[in-house]
Amino acid sequence: MKALYLDENPSEALQYCDERMRVPGAIDGFRKMIDKTKQERGSLKSLAASSYVMQQGSAIQLLYVGTYEKGVLYHRLTV
C-alpha cells in the first residue's frame, strides 16, 4: 500500500504482488490507477488500516481507508 499509494511507485508495488499479477502492462495499469485517482480525488491525505477479515485457508483481507482531498476511498488487500 505504501509503495503504490504513498510513494506512487508502481514498480516497487508490483514486487509485493502475487506472480499472477506480474504480467506485461501491470506497471502501466498501476500508473493509470494512480493518475486517475489523483485526477478524481486529489492527493492522498491519509491511509489507515481499518479492519481485517479472515478468509478460508490462510488468507487475510486487510481493509484500508484512504482520505483524499475530494473524498474517501476504500482499499482491500489480500495477504
mmJSON file of the N, C-alpha and C atoms, coordinates in Angstrom:
{"data_MODEL":{"atom_site":{
"group_PDB":["ATOM","ATOM","ATOM","ATOM","ATOM","ATOM","ATOM","ATOM","ATOM","ATOM","ATOM","ATOM","ATOM","ATOM","ATOM","ATOM","ATOM","ATOM","ATOM","ATOM","ATOM","ATOM","ATOM","ATOM","ATOM","ATOM","ATOM","ATOM","ATOM","ATOM","ATOM","ATOM","ATOM","ATOM","ATOM","ATOM","ATOM","ATOM","ATOM","ATOM","ATOM","ATOM","ATOM","ATOM","ATOM","ATOM","ATOM","ATOM","ATOM","ATOM","ATOM","ATOM","ATOM","ATOM","ATOM","ATOM","ATOM","ATOM","ATOM","ATOM","ATOM","ATOM","ATOM","ATOM","ATOM","ATOM","ATOM","ATOM","ATOM","ATOM","ATOM","ATOM","ATOM","ATOM","ATOM","ATOM","ATOM","ATOM","ATOM","ATOM","ATOM","ATOM","ATOM","ATOM","ATOM","ATOM","ATOM","ATOM","ATOM","ATOM","ATOM","ATOM","ATOM","ATOM","ATOM","ATOM","ATOM","ATOM","ATOM","ATOM","ATOM","ATOM","ATOM","ATOM","ATOM","ATOM","ATOM","ATOM","ATOM","ATOM","ATOM","ATOM","ATOM","ATOM","ATOM","ATOM","ATOM","ATOM","ATOM","ATOM","ATOM","ATOM","ATOM","ATOM","ATOM","ATOM","ATOM","ATOM","ATOM","ATOM","ATOM","ATOM","ATOM","ATOM","ATOM","ATOM","ATOM","ATOM","ATOM","ATOM","ATOM","ATOM","ATOM","ATOM","ATOM","ATOM","ATOM","ATOM","ATOM","ATOM","ATOM","ATOM","ATOM","ATOM","ATOM","ATOM","ATOM","ATOM","ATOM","ATOM","ATOM","ATOM","ATOM","ATOM","ATOM","ATOM","ATOM","ATOM","ATOM","ATOM","ATOM","ATOM","ATOM","ATOM","ATOM","ATOM","ATOM","ATOM","ATOM","ATOM","ATOM","ATOM","ATOM","ATOM","ATOM","ATOM","ATOM","ATOM","ATOM","ATOM","ATOM","ATOM","ATOM","ATOM","ATOM","ATOM","ATOM","ATOM","ATOM","ATOM","ATOM","ATOM","ATOM","ATOM","ATOM","ATOM","ATOM","ATOM","ATOM","ATOM","ATOM","ATOM","ATOM","ATOM","ATOM","ATOM","ATOM","ATOM","ATOM","ATOM","ATOM","ATOM","ATOM","ATOM","ATOM","ATOM","ATOM","ATOM","ATOM","ATOM","ATOM","ATOM","ATOM","ATOM","ATOM","ATOM","ATOM"],
"id":[1,2,3,4,5,6,7,8,9,10,11,12,13,14,15,16,17,18,19,20,21,22,23,24,25,26,27,28,29,30,31,32,33,34,35,36,37,38,39,40,41,42,43,44,45,46,47,48,49,50,51,52,53,54,55,56,57,58,59,60,61,62,63,64,65,66,67,68,69,70,71,72,73,74,75,76,77,78,79,80,81,82,83,84,85,86,87,88,89,90,91,92,93,94,95,96,97,98,99,100,101,102,103,104,105,106,107,108,109,110,111,112,113,114,115,116,117,118,119,120,121,122,123,124,125,126,127,128,129,130,131,132,133,134,135,136,137,138,139,140,141,142,143,144,145,146,147,148,149,150,151,152,153,154,155,156,157,158,159,160,161,162,163,164,165,166,167,168,169,170,171,172,173,174,175,176,177,178,179,180,181,182,183,184,185,186,187,188,189,190,191,192,193,194,195,196,197,198,199,200,201,202,203,204,205,206,207,208,209,210,211,212,213,214,215,216,217,218,219,220,221,222,223,224,225,226,227,228,229,230,231,232,233,234,235,236,237],
"type_symbol":["N","C","C","N","C","C","N","C","C","N","C","C","N","C","C","N","C","C","N","C","C","N","C","C","N","C","C","N","C","C","N","C","C","N","C","C","N","C","C","N","C","C","N","C","C","N","C","C","N","C","C","N","C","C","N","C","C","N","C","C","N","C","C","N","C","C","N","C","C","N","C","C","N","C","C","N","C","C","N","C","C","N","C","C","N","C","C","N","C","C","N","C","C","N","C","C","N","C","C","N","C","C","N","C","C","N","C","C","N","C","C","N","C","C","N","C","C","N","C","C","N","C","C","N","C","C","N","C","C","N","C","C","N","C","C","N","C","C","N","C","C","N","C","C","N","C","C","N","C","C","N","C","C","N","C","C","N","C","C","N","C","C","N","C","C","N","C","C","N","C","C","N","C","C","N","C","C","N","C","C","N","C","C","N","C","C","N","C","C","N","C","C","N","C","C","N","C","C","N","C","C","N","C","C","N","C","C","N","C","C","N","C","C","N","C","C","N","C","C","N","C","C","N","C","C","N","C","C","N","C","C","N","C","C","N","C","C"],
"label_atom_id":["N","CA","C","N","CA","C","N","CA","C","N","CA","C","N","CA","C","N","CA","C","N","CA","C","N","CA","C","N","CA","C","N","CA","C","N","CA","C","N","CA","C","N","CA","C","N","CA","C","N","CA","C","N","CA","C","N","CA","C","N","CA","C","N","CA","C","N","CA","C","N","CA","C","N","CA","C","N","CA","C","N","CA","C","N","CA","C","N","CA","C","N","CA","C","N","CA","C","N","CA","C","N","CA","C","N","CA","C","N","CA","C","N","CA","C","N","CA","C","N","CA","C","N","CA","C","N","CA","C","N","CA","C","N","CA","C","N","CA","C","N","CA","C","N","CA","C","N","CA","C","N","CA","C","N","CA","C","N","CA","C","N","CA","C","N","CA","C","N","CA","C","N","CA","C","N","CA","C","N","CA","C","N","CA","C","N","CA","C","N","CA","C","N","CA","C","N","CA","C","N","CA","C","N","CA","C","N","CA","C","N","CA","C","N","CA","C","N","CA","C","N","CA","C","N","CA","C","N","CA","C","N","CA","C","N","CA","C","N","CA","C","N","CA","C","N","CA","C","N","CA","C","N","CA","C","N","CA","C","N","CA","C","N","CA","C","N","CA","C","N","CA","C","N","CA","C"],
"label_alt_id":[null,null,null,null,null,null,null,null,null,null,null,null,null,null,null,null,null,null,null,null,null,null,null,null,null,null,null,null,null,null,null,null,null,null,null,null,null,null,null,null,null,null,null,null,null,null,null,null,null,null,null,null,null,null,null,null,null,null,null,null,null,null,null,null,null,null,null,null,null,null,null,null,null,null,null,null,null,null,null,null,null,null,null,null,null,null,null,null,null,null,null,null,null,null,null,null,null,null,null,null,null,null,null,null,null,null,null,null,null,null,null,null,null,null,null,null,null,null,null,null,null,null,null,null,null,null,null,null,null,null,null,null,null,null,null,null,null,null,null,null,null,null,null,null,null,null,null,null,null,null,null,null,null,null,null,null,null,null,null,null,null,null,null,null,null,null,null,null,null,null,null,null,null,null,null,null,null,null,null,null,null,null,null,null,null,null,null,null,null,null,null,null,null,null,null,null,null,null,null,null,null,null,null,null,null,null,null,null,null,null,null,null,null,null,null,null,null,null,null,null,null,null,null,null,null,null,null,null,null,null,null,null,null,null,null,null,null],
"label_comp_id":["MET","MET","MET","LYS","LYS","LYS","ALA","ALA","ALA","LEU","LEU","LEU","TYR","TYR","TYR","LEU","LEU","LEU","ASP","ASP","ASP","GLU","GLU","GLU","ASN","ASN","ASN","PRO","PRO","PRO","SER","SER","SER","GLU","GLU","GLU","ALA","ALA","ALA","LEU","LEU","LEU","GLN","GLN","GLN","TYR","TYR","TYR","CYS","CYS","CYS","ASP","ASP","ASP","GLU","GLU","GLU","ARG","ARG","ARG","MET","MET","MET","ARG","ARG","ARG","VAL","VAL","VAL","PRO","PRO","PRO","GLY","GLY","GLY","ALA","ALA","ALA","ILE","ILE","ILE","ASP","ASP","ASP","GLY","GLY","GLY","PHE","PHE","PHE","ARG","ARG","ARG","LYS","LYS","LYS","MET","MET","MET","ILE","ILE","ILE","ASP","ASP","ASP","LYS","LYS","LYS","THR","THR","THR","LYS","LYS","LYS","GLN","GLN","GLN","GLU","GLU","GLU","ARG","ARG","ARG","GLY","GLY","GLY","SER","SER","SER","LEU","LEU","LEU","LYS","LYS","LYS","SER","SER","SER","LEU","LEU","LEU","ALA","ALA","ALA","ALA","ALA","ALA","SER","SER","SER","SER","SER","SER","TYR","TYR","TYR","VAL","VAL","VAL","MET","MET","MET","GLN","GLN","GLN","GLN","GLN","GLN","GLY","GLY","GLY","SER","SER","SER","ALA","ALA","ALA","ILE","ILE","ILE","GLN","GLN","GLN","LEU","LEU","LEU","LEU","LEU","LEU","TYR","TYR","TYR","VAL","VAL","VAL","GLY","GLY","GLY","THR","THR","THR","TYR","TYR","TYR","GLU","GLU","GLU","LYS","LYS","LYS","GLY","GLY","GLY","VAL","VAL","VAL","LEU","LEU","LEU","TYR","TYR","TYR","HIS","HIS","HIS","ARG","ARG","ARG","LEU","LEU","LEU","THR","THR","THR","VAL","VAL","VAL"],
"label_asym_id":["A","A","A","A","A","A","A","A","A","A","A","A","A","A","A","A","A","A","A","A","A","A","A","A","A","A","A","A","A","A","A","A","A","A","A","A","A","A","A","A","A","A","A","A","A","A","A","A","A","A","A","A","A","A","A","A","A","A","A","A","A","A","A","A","A","A","A","A","A","A","A","A","A","A","A","A","A","A","A","A","A","A","A","A","A","A","A","A","A","A","A","A","A","A","A","A","A","A","A","A","A","A","A","A","A","A","A","A","A","A","A","A","A","A","A","A","A","A","A","A","A","A","A","A","A","A","A","A","A","A","A","A","A","A","A","A","A","A","A","A","A","A","A","A","A","A","A","A","A","A","A","A","A","A","A","A","A","A","A","A","A","A","A","A","A","A","A","A","A","A","A","A","A","A","A","A","A","A","A","A","A","A","A","A","A","A","A","A","A","A","A","A","A","A","A","A","A","A","A","A","A","A","A","A","A","A","A","A","A","A","A","A","A","A","A","A","A","A","A","A","A","A","A","A","A","A","A","A","A","A","A","A","A","A","A","A","A"],
"label_entity_id":["1","1","1","1","1","1","1","1","1","1","1","1","1","1","1","1","1","1","1","1","1","1","1","1","1","1","1","1","1","1","1","1","1","1","1","1","1","1","1","1","1","1","1","1","1","1","1","1","1","1","1","1","1","1","1","1","1","1","1","1","1","1","1","1","1","1","1","1","1","1","1","1","1","1","1","1","1","1","1","1","1","1","1","1","1","1","1","1","1","1","1","1","1","1","1","1","1","1","1","1","1","1","1","1","1","1","1","1","1","1","1","1","1","1","1","1","1","1","1","1","1","1","1","1","1","1","1","1","1","1","1","1","1","1","1","1","1","1","1","1","1","1","1","1","1","1","1","1","1","1","1","1","1","1","1","1","1","1","1","1","1","1","1","1","1","1","1","1","1","1","1","1","1","1","1","1","1","1","1","1","1","1","1","1","1","1","1","1","1","1","1","1","1","1","1","1","1","1","1","1","1","1","1","1","1","1","1","1","1","1","1","1","1","1","1","1","1","1","1","1","1","1","1","1","1","1","1","1","1","1","1","1","1","1","1","1","1"],
"label_seq_id":[1,1,1,2,2,2,3,3,3,4,4,4,5,5,5,6,6,6,7,7,7,8,8,8,9,9,9,10,10,10,11,11,11,12,12,12,13,13,13,14,14,14,15,15,15,16,16,16,17,17,17,18,18,18,19,19,19,20,20,20,21,21,21,22,22,22,23,23,23,24,24,24,25,25,25,26,26,26,27,27,27,28,28,28,29,29,29,30,30,30,31,31,31,32,32,32,33,33,33,34,34,34,35,35,35,36,36,36,37,37,37,38,38,38,39,39,39,40,40,40,41,41,41,42,42,42,43,43,43,44,44,44,45,45,45,46,46,46,47,47,47,48,48,48,49,49,49,50,50,50,51,51,51,52,52,52,53,53,53,54,54,54,55,55,55,56,56,56,57,57,57,58,58,58,59,59,59,60,60,60,61,61,61,62,62,62,63,63,63,64,64,64,65,65,65,66,66,66,67,67,67,68,68,68,69,69,69,70,70,70,71,71,71,72,72,72,73,73,73,74,74,74,75,75,75,76,76,76,77,77,77,78,78,78,79,79,79],
"pdbx_PDB_ins_code":[null,null,null,null,null,null,null,null,null,null,null,null,null,null,null,null,null,null,null,null,null,null,null,null,null,null,null,null,null,null,null,null,null,null,null,null,null,null,null,null,null,null,null,null,null,null,null,null,null,null,null,null,null,null,null,null,null,null,null,null,null,null,null,null,null,null,null,null,null,null,null,null,null,null,null,null,null,null,null,null,null,null,null,null,null,null,null,null,null,null,null,null,null,null,null,null,null,null,null,null,null,null,null,null,null,null,null,null,null,null,null,null,null,null,null,null,null,null,null,null,null,null,null,null,null,null,null,null,null,null,null,null,null,null,null,null,null,null,null,null,null,null,null,null,null,null,null,null,null,null,null,null,null,null,null,null,null,null,null,null,null,null,null,null,null,null,null,null,null,null,null,null,null,null,null,null,null,null,null,null,null,null,null,null,null,null,null,null,null,null,null,null,null,null,null,null,null,null,null,null,null,null,null,null,null,null,null,null,null,null,null,null,null,null,null,null,null,null,null,null,null,null,null,null,null,null,null,null,null,null,null,null,null,null,null,null,null],
"Cartn_x":[0.83,0.0,0.878,1.926,2.813,3.47,4.0,4.683,3.743,2.522,1.581,0.952,0.41,-0.388,0.38,1.374,2.135,3.356,4.135,5.341,5.041,3.866,3.455,4.517,4.951,5.999,5.44,4.837,4.217,5.202,6.438,7.436,7.693,7.837,8.063,6.818,5.65,4.406,4.235,4.606,4.457,5.333,6.444,7.329,6.634,5.657,4.942,3.72,3.395,2.211,2.494,1.433,1.5,2.03,2.696,3.273,2.226,0.985,-0.074,-0.341,0.038,-0.14,1.014,2.125,3.324,3.273,2.422,2.22,2.616,2.9,3.195,2.041,2.37,1.354,0.879,1.286,0.823,1.293,2.536,3.061,2.286,2.01,1.216,-0.189,-0.76,-2.083,-2.083,-1.051,-0.923,-0.768,0.058,0.282,-1.031,-1.808,-3.1,-4.045,-4.039,-4.894,-4.495,-3.193,-2.708,-3.131,-2.895,-3.216,-4.707,-5.539,-6.991,-7.493,-6.956,-7.356,-6.994,-5.781,-5.364,-6.232,-6.583,-7.409,-8.809,-9.387,-10.766,-10.881,-9.886,-9.99,-8.97,-7.979,-6.937,-5.852,-5.024,-3.9,-4.344,-3.593,-3.866,-3.448,-4.354,-4.066,-3.68,-4.355,-4.022,-4.488,-3.795,-4.141,-3.979,-5.069,-5.032,-5.767,-5.198,-5.872,-7.103,-8.224,-9.451,-9.898,-9.688,-10.108,-9.512,-9.797,-9.356,-10.432,-10.394,-11.348,-10.552,-10.732,-10.078,-10.797,-10.025,-10.568,-10.354,-11.058,-10.88,-9.435,-8.808,-7.402,-6.541,-5.461,-4.537,-4.557,-5.513,-5.558,-6.277,-5.862,-6.493,-6.716,-7.886,-8.142,-7.969,-7.069,-6.851,-7.626,-8.372,-9.188,-8.586,-8.376,-7.775,-8.734,-8.654,-9.423,-8.432,-8.601,-7.771,-8.571,-8.073,-8.731,-7.995,-8.74,-8.192,-8.747,-8.216,-8.712,-10.206,-10.665,-12.056,-12.814,-12.623,-13.412,-12.609,-13.271,-12.706,-12.792,-11.749,-11.761,-11.402,-11.972,-11.715,-10.88,-9.858,-8.921,-8.9,-8.826,-8.798,-7.542,-6.792,-5.557,-5.633,-5.408,-5.439,-4.006,-3.728,-2.397,-2.543],
"Cartn_y":[-1.181,0.0,1.25,1.216,2.375,2.631,1.584,1.746,2.291,1.829,2.23,3.591,3.788,4.989,6.151,5.862,6.956,7.33,6.319,6.578,6.722,6.259,6.259,5.607,4.422,3.68,2.326,2.268,1.027,-0.133,0.152,-0.924,-1.609,-0.819,-1.387,-2.12,-1.546,-2.18,-3.546,-3.665,-4.925,-6.025,-5.657,-6.642,-7.369,-6.729,-7.318,-8.123,-8.076,-8.758,-10.231,-10.992,-12.385,-12.456,-13.532,-13.687,-13.57,-13.932,-13.83,-12.388,-11.445,-10.021,-9.481,-10.179,-9.696,-10.041,-9.34,-9.552,-8.277,-8.389,-7.181,-6.177,-4.951,-3.916,-3.656,-4.472,-4.292,-2.958,-2.598,-1.332,-0.166,-0.24,0.81,0.882,-0.274,-0.313,0.352,0.07,0.717,2.228,2.646,4.078,4.767,4.133,4.703,4.818,3.807,3.82,4.974,5.162,6.265,7.604,7.77,9.036,9.342,8.327,8.531,8.883,8.207,8.502,9.936,10.365,11.739,12.745,12.427,13.327,13.467,12.349,12.367,12.747,12.367,12.562,13.538,13.951,14.816,13.994,14.651,13.948,13.211,12.183,11.36,12.115,12.218,12.879,11.882,10.736,9.704,8.342,7.317,5.933,5.128,4.525,3.813,2.484,1.473,0.178,0.344,-0.207,-0.055,-1.366,-2.486,-3.779,-4.889,-6.109,-7.267,-8.335,-9.204,-10.31,-11.575,-12.582,-13.875,-14.585,-15.154,-15.894,-17.387,-18.189,-19.625,-19.951,-20.843,-21.154,-20.198,-19.748,-18.894,-17.433,-17.04,-15.669,-14.729,-13.485,-12.419,-11.241,-10.631,-9.398,-8.228,-7.321,-6.11,-4.98,-4.243,-3.159,-1.824,-0.944,0.364,1.465,2.605,3.781,4.86,5.324,6.398,7.69,8.705,10.013,10.908,11.428,12.263,13.673,14.602,15.978,16.033,15.158,15.203,13.927,13.386,12.218,11.093,9.971,8.794,7.615,6.806,5.56,4.42,3.259,2.074,1.106,0.55,-0.344,-1.685,-2.753,-4.097,-4.8,-5.391,-6.079,-7.492,-8.479,-9.863,-10.365,-10.883,-11.451,-12.863],
"Cartn_z":[0.0,0.0,0.0,0.791,0.847,-0.504,-1.12,-2.404,-3.476,-3.478,-4.524,-4.255,-3.057,-2.807,-2.186,-1.36,-0.751,-1.587,-1.998,-2.786,-4.275,-4.69,-6.103,-6.981,-6.559,-7.251,-7.699,-8.901,-9.363,-9.5,-9.858,-9.999,-8.67,-7.627,-6.298,-5.813,-6.034,-5.597,-6.245,-7.502,-8.219,-7.624,-7.021,-6.388,-5.239,-4.62,-3.49,-3.92,-5.206,-5.722,-6.006,-6.04,-6.447,-7.88,-8.202,-9.543,-10.647,-10.369,-11.38,-11.791,-10.937,-11.253,-12.098,-12.122,-12.808,-14.289,-14.988,-16.42,-17.159,-18.456,-19.221,-19.098,-18.853,-18.736,-17.322,-16.344,-14.967,-14.394,-14.67,-14.158,-14.766,-16.069,-16.718,-16.12,-15.802,-15.18,-13.814,-13.023,-11.716,-11.877,-12.84,-13.069,-13.461,-14.334,-14.74,-13.547,-12.677,-11.493,-10.571,-10.367,-9.532,-10.129,-11.427,-12.094,-12.067,-12.317,-12.319,-10.918,-9.913,-8.538,-8.181,-8.528,-8.238,-8.985,-10.224,-11.029,-10.426,-9.988,-9.49,-8.019,-7.191,-5.742,-5.164,-5.966,-5.442,-4.774,-4.012,-3.388,-2.128,-1.805,-0.626,0.624,1.578,2.849,3.932,3.953,4.944,4.437,4.897,4.567,5.839,6.309,7.579,7.475,8.114,8.202,9.073,8.619,9.4,10.029,9.334,9.867,9.012,9.407,8.633,8.669,7.67,7.576,7.312,8.139,7.927,6.788,5.884,4.757,4.98,4.225,4.322,3.95,4.695,4.474,5.277,4.688,5.437,4.976,4.145,3.632,4.604,4.57,5.346,4.407,4.486,3.747,4.703,4.353,5.13,4.456,5.237,4.704,5.143,4.167,4.414,3.988,4.664,4.3,3.867,2.636,2.118,2.095,2.783,2.796,1.809,0.859,-0.205,-0.083,-0.859,-0.858,-1.155,-2.047,-2.502,-2.174,-1.005,-0.634,-0.014,0.111,0.758,-0.197,-0.236,-0.996,-0.058,-0.328,0.475,-0.343,0.285,-0.401,0.328,-0.44,0.126,-0.383,0.535,0.211,0.773,-0.064,0.402,0.563,1.743,2.04,2.545],
"occupancy":[1.0,1.0,1.0,1.0,1.0,1.0,1.0,1.0,1.0,1.0,1.0,1.0,1.0,1.0,1.0,1.0,1.0,1.0,1.0,1.0,1.0,1.0,1.0,1.0,1.0,1.0,1.0,1.0,1.0,1.0,1.0,1.0,1.0,1.0,1.0,1.0,1.0,1.0,1.0,1.0,1.0,1.0,1.0,1.0,1.0,1.0,1.0,1.0,1.0,1.0,1.0,1.0,1.0,1.0,1.0,1.0,1.0,1.0,1.0,1.0,1.0,1.0,1.0,1.0,1.0,1.0,1.0,1.0,1.0,1.0,1.0,1.0,1.0,1.0,1.0,1.0,1.0,1.0,1.0,1.0,1.0,1.0,1.0,1.0,1.0,1.0,1.0,1.0,1.0,1.0,1.0,1.0,1.0,1.0,1.0,1.0,1.0,1.0,1.0,1.0,1.0,1.0,1.0,1.0,1.0,1.0,1.0,1.0,1.0,1.0,1.0,1.0,1.0,1.0,1.0,1.0,1.0,1.0,1.0,1.0,1.0,1.0,1.0,1.0,1.0,1.0,1.0,1.0,1.0,1.0,1.0,1.0,1.0,1.0,1.0,1.0,1.0,1.0,1.0,1.0,1.0,1.0,1.0,1.0,1.0,1.0,1.0,1.0,1.0,1.0,1.0,1.0,1.0,1.0,1.0,1.0,1.0,1.0,1.0,1.0,1.0,1.0,1.0,1.0,1.0,1.0,1.0,1.0,1.0,1.0,1.0,1.0,1.0,1.0,1.0,1.0,1.0,1.0,1.0,1.0,1.0,1.0,1.0,1.0,1.0,1.0,1.0,1.0,1.0,1.0,1.0,1.0,1.0,1.0,1.0,1.0,1.0,1.0,1.0,1.0,1.0,1.0,1.0,1.0,1.0,1.0,1.0,1.0,1.0,1.0,1.0,1.0,1.0,1.0,1.0,1.0,1.0,1.0,1.0,1.0,1.0,1.0,1.0,1.0,1.0,1.0,1.0,1.0,1.0,1.0,1.0,1.0,1.0,1.0,1.0,1.0,1.0],
"B_iso_or_equiv":[0.0,0.0,0.0,0.0,0.0,0.0,0.0,0.0,0.0,0.0,0.0,0.0,0.0,0.0,0.0,0.0,0.0,0.0,0.0,0.0,0.0,0.0,0.0,0.0,0.0,0.0,0.0,0.0,0.0,0.0,0.0,0.0,0.0,0.0,0.0,0.0,0.0,0.0,0.0,0.0,0.0,0.0,0.0,0.0,0.0,0.0,0.0,0.0,0.0,0.0,0.0,0.0,0.0,0.0,0.0,0.0,0.0,0.0,0.0,0.0,0.0,0.0,0.0,0.0,0.0,0.0,0.0,0.0,0.0,0.0,0.0,0.0,0.0,0.0,0.0,0.0,0.0,0.0,0.0,0.0,0.0,0.0,0.0,0.0,0.0,0.0,0.0,0.0,0.0,0.0,0.0,0.0,0.0,0.0,0.0,0.0,0.0,0.0,0.0,0.0,0.0,0.0,0.0,0.0,0.0,0.0,0.0,0.0,0.0,0.0,0.0,0.0,0.0,0.0,0.0,0.0,0.0,0.0,0.0,0.0,0.0,0.0,0.0,0.0,0.0,0.0,0.0,0.0,0.0,0.0,0.0,0.0,0.0,0.0,0.0,0.0,0.0,0.0,0.0,0.0,0.0,0.0,0.0,0.0,0.0,0.0,0.0,0.0,0.0,0.0,0.0,0.0,0.0,0.0,0.0,0.0,0.0,0.0,0.0,0.0,0.0,0.0,0.0,0.0,0.0,0.0,0.0,0.0,0.0,0.0,0.0,0.0,0.0,0.0,0.0,0.0,0.0,0.0,0.0,0.0,0.0,0.0,0.0,0.0,0.0,0.0,0.0,0.0,0.0,0.0,0.0,0.0,0.0,0.0,0.0,0.0,0.0,0.0,0.0,0.0,0.0,0.0,0.0,0.0,0.0,0.0,0.0,0.0,0.0,0.0,0.0,0.0,0.0,0.0,0.0,0.0,0.0,0.0,0.0,0.0,0.0,0.0,0.0,0.0,0.0,0.0,0.0,0.0,0.0,0.0,0.0,0.0,0.0,0.0,0.0,0.0,0.0],
"pdbx_formal_charge":[null,null,null,null,null,null,null,null,null,null,null,null,null,null,null,null,null,null,null,null,null,null,null,null,null,null,null,null,null,null,null,null,null,null,null,null,null,null,null,null,null,null,null,null,null,null,null,null,null,null,null,null,null,null,null,null,null,null,null,null,null,null,null,null,null,null,null,null,null,null,null,null,null,null,null,null,null,null,null,null,null,null,null,null,null,null,null,null,null,null,null,null,null,null,null,null,null,null,null,null,null,null,null,null,null,null,null,null,null,null,null,null,null,null,null,null,null,null,null,null,null,null,null,null,null,null,null,null,null,null,null,null,null,null,null,null,null,null,null,null,null,null,null,null,null,null,null,null,null,null,null,null,null,null,null,null,null,null,null,null,null,null,null,null,null,null,null,null,null,null,null,null,null,null,null,null,null,null,null,null,null,null,null,null,null,null,null,null,null,null,null,null,null,null,null,null,null,null,null,null,null,null,null,null,null,null,null,null,null,null,null,null,null,null,null,null,null,null,null,null,null,null,null,null,null,null,null,null,null,null,null,null,null,null,null,null,null],
"auth_seq_id":[1,1,1,2,2,2,3,3,3,4,4,4,5,5,5,6,6,6,7,7,7,8,8,8,9,9,9,10,10,10,11,11,11,12,12,12,13,13,13,14,14,14,15,15,15,16,16,16,17,17,17,18,18,18,19,19,19,20,20,20,21,21,21,22,22,22,23,23,23,24,24,24,25,25,25,26,26,26,27,27,27,28,28,28,29,29,29,30,30,30,31,31,31,32,32,32,33,33,33,34,34,34,35,35,35,36,36,36,37,37,37,38,38,38,39,39,39,40,40,40,41,41,41,42,42,42,43,43,43,44,44,44,45,45,45,46,46,46,47,47,47,48,48,48,49,49,49,50,50,50,51,51,51,52,52,52,53,53,53,54,54,54,55,55,55,56,56,56,57,57,57,58,58,58,59,59,59,60,60,60,61,61,61,62,62,62,63,63,63,64,64,64,65,65,65,66,66,66,67,67,67,68,68,68,69,69,69,70,70,70,71,71,71,72,72,72,73,73,73,74,74,74,75,75,75,76,76,76,77,77,77,78,78,78,79,79,79],
"auth_comp_id":["MET","MET","MET","LYS","LYS","LYS","ALA","ALA","ALA","LEU","LEU","LEU","TYR","TYR","TYR","LEU","LEU","LEU","ASP","ASP","ASP","GLU","GLU","GLU","ASN","ASN","ASN","PRO","PRO","PRO","SER","SER","SER","GLU","GLU","GLU","ALA","ALA","ALA","LEU","LEU","LEU","GLN","GLN","GLN","TYR","TYR","TYR","CYS","CYS","CYS","ASP","ASP","ASP","GLU","GLU","GLU","ARG","ARG","ARG","MET","MET","MET","ARG","ARG","ARG","VAL","VAL","VAL","PRO","PRO","PRO","GLY","GLY","GLY","ALA","ALA","ALA","ILE","ILE","ILE","ASP","ASP","ASP","GLY","GLY","GLY","PHE","PHE","PHE","ARG","ARG","ARG","LYS","LYS","LYS","MET","MET","MET","ILE","ILE","ILE","ASP","ASP","ASP","LYS","LYS","LYS","THR","THR","THR","LYS","LYS","LYS","GLN","GLN","GLN","GLU","GLU","GLU","ARG","ARG","ARG","GLY","GLY","GLY","SER","SER","SER","LEU","LEU","LEU","LYS","LYS","LYS","SER","SER","SER","LEU","LEU","LEU","ALA","ALA","ALA","ALA","ALA","ALA","SER","SER","SER","SER","SER","SER","TYR","TYR","TYR","VAL","VAL","VAL","MET","MET","MET","GLN","GLN","GLN","GLN","GLN","GLN","GLY","GLY","GLY","SER","SER","SER","ALA","ALA","ALA","ILE","ILE","ILE","GLN","GLN","GLN","LEU","LEU","LEU","LEU","LEU","LEU","TYR","TYR","TYR","VAL","VAL","VAL","GLY","GLY","GLY","THR","THR","THR","TYR","TYR","TYR","GLU","GLU","GLU","LYS","LYS","LYS","GLY","GLY","GLY","VAL","VAL","VAL","LEU","LEU","LEU","TYR","TYR","TYR","HIS","HIS","HIS","ARG","ARG","ARG","LEU","LEU","LEU","THR","THR","THR","VAL","VAL","VAL"],
"auth_asym_id":["A","A","A","A","A","A","A","A","A","A","A","A","A","A","A","A","A","A","A","A","A","A","A","A","A","A","A","A","A","A","A","A","A","A","A","A","A","A","A","A","A","A","A","A","A","A","A","A","A","A","A","A","A","A","A","A","A","A","A","A","A","A","A","A","A","A","A","A","A","A","A","A","A","A","A","A","A","A","A","A","A","A","A","A","A","A","A","A","A","A","A","A","A","A","A","A","A","A","A","A","A","A","A","A","A","A","A","A","A","A","A","A","A","A","A","A","A","A","A","A","A","A","A","A","A","A","A","A","A","A","A","A","A","A","A","A","A","A","A","A","A","A","A","A","A","A","A","A","A","A","A","A","A","A","A","A","A","A","A","A","A","A","A","A","A","A","A","A","A","A","A","A","A","A","A","A","A","A","A","A","A","A","A","A","A","A","A","A","A","A","A","A","A","A","A","A","A","A","A","A","A","A","A","A","A","A","A","A","A","A","A","A","A","A","A","A","A","A","A","A","A","A","A","A","A","A","A","A","A","A","A","A","A","A","A","A","A"],
"auth_atom_id":["N","CA","C","N","CA","C","N","CA","C","N","CA","C","N","CA","C","N","CA","C","N","CA","C","N","CA","C","N","CA","C","N","CA","C","N","CA","C","N","CA","C","N","CA","C","N","CA","C","N","CA","C","N","CA","C","N","CA","C","N","CA","C","N","CA","C","N","CA","C","N","CA","C","N","CA","C","N","CA","C","N","CA","C","N","CA","C","N","CA","C","N","CA","C","N","CA","C","N","CA","C","N","CA","C","N","CA","C","N","CA","C","N","CA","C","N","CA","C","N","CA","C","N","CA","C","N","CA","C","N","CA","C","N","CA","C","N","CA","C","N","CA","C","N","CA","C","N","CA","C","N","CA","C","N","CA","C","N","CA","C","N","CA","C","N","CA","C","N","CA","C","N","CA","C","N","CA","C","N","CA","C","N","CA","C","N","CA","C","N","CA","C","N","CA","C","N","CA","C","N","CA","C","N","CA","C","N","CA","C","N","CA","C","N","CA","C","N","CA","C","N","CA","C","N","CA","C","N","CA","C","N","CA","C","N","CA","C","N","CA","C","N","CA","C","N","CA","C","N","CA","C","N","CA","C","N","CA","C","N","CA","C","N","CA","C","N","CA","C","N","CA","C","N","CA","C"],
"pdbx_PDB_model_num":[1,1,1,1,1,1,1,1,1,1,1,1,1,1,1,1,1,1,1,1,1,1,1,1,1,1,1,1,1,1,1,1,1,1,1,1,1,1,1,1,1,1,1,1,1,1,1,1,1,1,1,1,1,1,1,1,1,1,1,1,1,1,1,1,1,1,1,1,1,1,1,1,1,1,1,1,1,1,1,1,1,1,1,1,1,1,1,1,1,1,1,1,1,1,1,1,1,1,1,1,1,1,1,1,1,1,1,1,1,1,1,1,1,1,1,1,1,1,1,1,1,1,1,1,1,1,1,1,1,1,1,1,1,1,1,1,1,1,1,1,1,1,1,1,1,1,1,1,1,1,1,1,1,1,1,1,1,1,1,1,1,1,1,1,1,1,1,1,1,1,1,1,1,1,1,1,1,1,1,1,1,1,1,1,1,1,1,1,1,1,1,1,1,1,1,1,1,1,1,1,1,1,1,1,1,1,1,1,1,1,1,1,1,1,1,1,1,1,1,1,1,1,1,1,1,1,1,1,1,1,1,1,1,1,1,1,1]
}}}
